[in-house]
Amino acid sequence: MPMLAEVIPIFEIFQSDWEDMSEDPGYEDYHDAIRQGLTIAVKYYELLDETDSYVLAMCKRFSGDHLITTDVF
């Protein structure tokens, strides 16, 4: 089962790839759909960025299996 700490970086890669595709002439037929999808993706990424679970997941990802249990909130 994917963990939040693994999913967030994948989401960032997906978003970055779609941003590139939204300006790539090879995907011109799909630009409108890609941009509409990016609007939604950015909205949810911004919400995610404001949550405590994002901070905790990223702390766990960058510190390995050792999560510091100090009260940060």
C-alpha positions in Angstrom: 0.0 0.0 0.0 1.5 3.4 -1.0 2.4 5.7 1.9 1.7 9.5 1.7 5.4 10.1 1.8 5.7 8.2 -1.4 2.7 9.5 -3.2 3.4 13.2 -2.8 6.7 13.2 -4.8 5.0 11.1 -7.5 2.2 13.7 -7.6 4.8 16.4 -8.0 6.4 14.5 -10.9 3.0 14.1 -12.6 2.2 17.8 -12.2 5.6 18.8 -13.6 5.2 16.5 -16.5 1.7 17.9 -17.3 3.0 21.4 -17.1 5.6 20.5 -19.7 3.0 18.8 -21.8 0.7 21.8 -21.6 3.3 23.8 -23.7 4.6 21.0 -25.9 3.4 21.3 -29.5 3.3 17.5 -29.7 0.4 17.6 -27.3 -1.4 20.6 -28.8 -4.6 18.6 -29.3 -4.7 18.0 -25.6 -3.6 21.4 -24.2 -7.1 22.4 -23.1 -7.7 19.1 -21.2 -4.2 19.1 -19.7 -4.6 22.7 -18.5 -8.0 22.0 -17.0 -6.5 19.0 -15.2 -3.6 21.1 -13.9 -6.1 23.6 -12.5 -7.6 20.9 -10.3 -4.2 19.3 -9.5 -2.8 22.7 -8.4 -5.9 23.3 -6.2 -5.5 20.0 -4.4 -1.7 20.4 -4.1 -2.1 23.7 -2.5 -4.6 22.2 0.0 -2.2 19.4 0.7 0.6 21.8 1.2 -1.4 23.4 4.0 -2.0 20.2 6.0 -0.1 18.8 8.9 -0.1 15.3 7.3 1.9 16.7 4.4 4.6 18.1 6.8 4.7 14.8 8.8 4.9 12.7 5.7 7.7 14.7 4.3 9.6 14.6 7.6 9.3 10.9 7.6 10.4 10.6 4.0 13.5 12.7 4.5 14.5 11.4 7.9 14.0 7.7 7.0 12.1 5.5 9.4 12.9 7.6 12.4 10.2 10.2 13.0 10.9 12.7 15.7 8.0 12.8 18.1 8.3 16.3 19.4 5.2 18.4 19.5 5.5 20.7 16.5 1.9 21.8 16.2 
